[in-house]
Amino acid sequence: MSPEFKAKMRWRCRRGMLELDLILGRFVDKYLESMGKKQLKTFEHLLHCTDPELYAWLMGHAQPVDKELYALVEYIRICDQNR
């Protein structure tokens, strides 16, 4: 994974909500390089979602309908809880 791609993903994790910045930023810093192509594509899809959607999903107030997004959100939540 190129440093440019990692920097791009880190930048895209900067949102309008501090909570999302922290959760997504920590996740990218620690786990991005270990993700496979399919998971990276799903992560990019996740970053196109709105802040309110991401917040609700990552706080456990709602769940994405898409199965791949759901699995990734749960993975991010578990990683954040185990930090």
GIMOTA-V784281 format. One record per residue. N is the residue number from 1. RES is the residue in one small letter. PSI is psi in whole degrees, -180 to 180 (none if undefined). D_FIRST is the distance of its C-alpha to the first C-alpha in whole Angstrom. Layout:
n->[N:N]
res->[RES:RES]
psi->[PSI:PSI]
d_first->[D_FIRST:D_FIRST]
This chain:
n->[1:2:3:4:5:6:7:8:9:10:11:12:13:14:15:16:17:18:19:20:21:22:23:24:25:26:27:28:29:30:31:32:33:34:35:36:37:38:39:40:41:42:43:44:45:46:47:48:49:50:51:52:53:54:55:56:57:58:59:60:61:62:63:64:65:66:67:68:69:70:71:72:73:74:75:76:77:78:79:80:81:82:83]
res->[m:s:p:e:f:k:a:k:m:r:w:r:c:r:r:g:m:l:e:l:d:l:i:l:g:r:f:v:d:k:y:l:e:s:m:g:k:k:q:l:k:t:f:e:h:l:l:h:c:t:d:p:e:l:y:a:w:l:m:g:h:a:q:p:v:d:k:e:l:y:a:l:v:e:y:i:r:i:c:d:q:n:r]
psi->[131:150:-31:-42:-44:-42:-38:-46:-40:-42:-41:-17:-11:116:-168:3:129:-41:-44:-41:-46:-50:-51:-38:-46:-42:-48:-46:-36:-34:-12:-44:-20:-2:144:173:-43:-43:-37:-41:-42:-38:-42:-40:-43:-40:-12:-8:161:157:-45:-38:-50:-44:-48:-43:-48:-22:-6:15:-18:171:141:146:-40:128:-40:-41:-42:-47:-42:-42:-44:-40:-46:-43:-44:-45:-40:-36:-29:13:none]
d_first->[0:4:7:8:7:7:10:11:11:13:16:16:17:20:23:27:27:27:26:23:22:22:21:18:17:17:16:12:13:14:12:9:7:9:10:10:10:14:14:11:13:16:15:15:18:19:18:21:23:26:26:29:28:25:27:30:27:26:29:30:33:32:29:27:29:26:25:22:22:24:22:19:22:23:20:20:23:24:21:22:26:24:23]
